[in-house]
């Protein structure tokens, strides 16, 4: 079973890369973790209210949920689809998120439609590059291929903010 991280803006079009991922992993069960990354607020009030937040879920349209359901029917190897929001822009927070979700690889969605859904949204590409995870290239919509992660240098392991 593979746990795949997929950065998204929760628009239905952002799920187009899943076809290539499912075609590449035809004989494996998949757990998909769909994530949008936000810069952690400097406001103590915002930080205290994170556990009670639901505003971000309001950004997810019904069409996105419907498309996820259709993809699960079309590709039976998709065991689960998990929607997550990551608050934080440091490499250590990102690595903790990866460990917690037991992520095996991350989809490169740089060529897919991906927009900010909030003024605090950030592009996770720098965190992904520094994470050391294998990256699944989904530029070809029918077939993906996995790029092996580059070895990290000690400088990259420092806790830096994006």
C-alpha positions as CSV (number, residue, x, y, z in Angstrom):
1,X,0.0,0.0,0.0
2,X,1.3,3.4,-1.0
3,X,0.5,6.7,0.8
4,X,0.7,9.5,-1.8
5,X,0.8,13.2,-0.9
6,X,-1.0,15.4,-3.4
7,X,-0.8,19.2,-3.0
8,X,-4.0,20.8,-4.1
9,X,-6.2,23.9,-4.1
10,X,-9.3,21.7,-3.8
11,X,-10.7,22.6,-7.2
12,X,-12.0,19.6,-9.3
13,X,-9.4,20.4,-12.1
14,X,-6.6,19.8,-9.6
15,X,-7.5,16.1,-9.5
16,X,-6.5,15.6,-13.2
17,X,-3.0,14.4,-12.1
18,X,-4.6,11.4,-10.3
19,X,-5.1,9.5,-13.6
20,X,-1.4,9.3,-14.1
21,X,-0.7,8.3,-10.5
22,X,-3.4,5.5,-10.6
23,X,-2.1,4.3,-14.0
24,X,1.5,4.1,-12.6
25,X,0.5,2.2,-9.5
26,X,-2.1,-0.1,-11.1
27,X,-1.3,-3.1,-8.9
28,X,-1.0,-1.3,-5.6
29,X,-3.5,0.0,-3.2
30,X,-3.3,3.8,-2.7
31,X,-4.1,6.1,0.2
32,X,-4.2,9.7,-1.1
33,X,-3.6,12.6,1.2
34,X,-4.8,15.8,-0.4
35,X,-3.2,18.8,1.3
36,X,-3.1,22.6,1.1
37,X,-0.3,24.4,2.9
38,X,-0.8,27.7,4.8
39,X,1.8,29.9,6.4
40,X,1.3,29.8,10.2
41,X,-0.2,33.1,11.4
42,X,1.8,35.4,13.7
43,X,-1.4,36.2,15.5
44,X,-1.8,34.3,18.8
45,X,-5.6,34.4,18.5
46,X,-5.4,32.7,15.1
47,X,-3.0,30.1,16.4
48,X,-5.3,29.4,19.4
49,X,-8.3,29.0,17.1
50,X,-6.6,26.5,14.7
51,X,-8.3,23.5,16.2
52,X,-11.7,25.1,15.7
53,X,-11.2,26.2,12.2
54,X,-13.7,25.2,9.5
55,X,-13.3,28.2,7.1
56,X,-10.9,26.3,4.9
57,X,-13.4,23.5,4.4
58,X,-15.8,26.1,3.0
59,X,-13.3,26.6,0.1
60,X,-13.9,23.0,-1.0
61,X,-16.7,22.9,-3.6
62,X,-19.1,20.0,-3.9
63,X,-17.8,19.3,-7.4
64,X,-14.4,18.4,-5.8
65,X,-16.0,15.8,-3.5
66,X,-18.1,14.4,-6.4
67,X,-14.9,14.1,-8.5
68,X,-13.1,12.3,-5.7
69,X,-16.0,9.8,-5.5
70,X,-15.9,9.2,-9.2
71,X,-12.2,8.6,-9.2
72,X,-12.6,6.1,-6.4
73,X,-15.1,4.2,-8.6
74,X,-12.9,4.5,-11.7
75,X,-9.8,3.4,-9.9
76,X,-10.6,0.7,-7.3
77,X,-7.0,0.7,-6.0
78,X,-7.8,4.0,-4.2
79,X,-8.5,2.8,-0.7
80,X,-8.9,6.3,0.9
81,X,-8.9,9.9,0.1
82,X,-8.0,12.2,3.0
83,X,-8.4,16.0,3.0
84,X,-5.8,17.8,5.1
85,X,-4.7,21.4,5.8
86,X,-1.1,21.9,6.9
87,X,-0.4,25.1,8.9
88,X,3.3,25.9,8.9
89,X,6.1,26.6,6.5
90,X,9.1,25.0,8.2
91,X,10.8,21.9,7.0
92,X,10.4,20.3,10.4
93,X,6.6,20.8,10.4
94,X,6.4,19.4,6.9
95,X,8.5,16.3,7.9
96,X,6.3,15.8,11.0
97,X,3.3,15.9,8.7
98,X,4.9,13.4,6.3
99,X,5.8,11.0,9.2
100,X,2.4,11.3,10.8
101,X,0.7,10.4,7.5
102,X,3.3,7.8,6.6
103,X,3.8,9.4,3.1
104,X,5.8,7.3,0.6
105,X,5.9,9.8,-2.3
106,X,4.6,13.1,-3.3
107,X,2.9,14.1,-6.6
108,X,4.5,16.9,-8.6
109,X,1.5,19.1,-9.4
110,X,3.5,22.1,-10.7
111,X,2.0,21.7,-14.2
112,X,-1.6,21.3,-12.9
113,X,-3.9,24.1,-12.0
114,X,-3.1,25.2,-8.5
115,X,-4.2,28.5,-7.0
116,X,-4.0,30.0,-3.6
117,X,-7.3,29.6,-1.7
118,X,-6.3,32.1,1.0
119,X,-3.9,35.0,1.5
120,X,-1.9,32.7,3.8
121,X,-1.6,29.9,1.2
122,X,2.0,29.0,0.3
123,X,3.5,27.0,-2.5
124,X,4.8,23.7,-1.0
125,X,7.3,23.0,-3.8
126,X,10.3,24.1,-1.7
127,X,9.3,21.9,1.2
128,X,8.7,19.0,-1.1
129,X,12.2,19.4,-2.7
130,X,13.9,19.5,0.7
131,X,11.8,16.7,2.2
132,X,13.8,13.9,0.4
133,X,10.6,12.2,-0.7
134,X,10.4,10.5,-4.1
135,X,8.5,12.8,-6.5
136,X,5.9,11.4,-8.9
137,X,6.0,13.3,-12.2
138,X,2.5,13.6,-13.5
139,X,3.1,15.9,-16.5
140,X,2.1,13.1,-18.8
141,X,-1.6,12.7,-17.8
142,X,-1.7,9.0,-18.7
143,X,1.5,7.7,-17.2
144,X,3.5,9.0,-14.3
145,X,7.1,8.2,-13.4
146,X,8.8,8.5,-10.1
147,X,11.9,10.7,-9.7
148,X,14.1,9.5,-6.9
149,X,14.8,12.0,-4.1
150,X,18.1,13.8,-4.1
151,X,20.3,13.2,-1.1
152,X,20.0,16.0,1.3
153,X,23.0,18.0,2.4
154,X,23.3,19.0,6.1
155,X,22.5,22.6,5.1
156,X,19.1,21.5,3.7
157,X,18.2,19.7,6.9
158,X,18.3,23.0,8.9
159,X,15.0,24.2,10.0
160,X,14.4,27.0,7.6
161,X,11.2,28.9,6.9
162,X,9.9,29.0,3.4
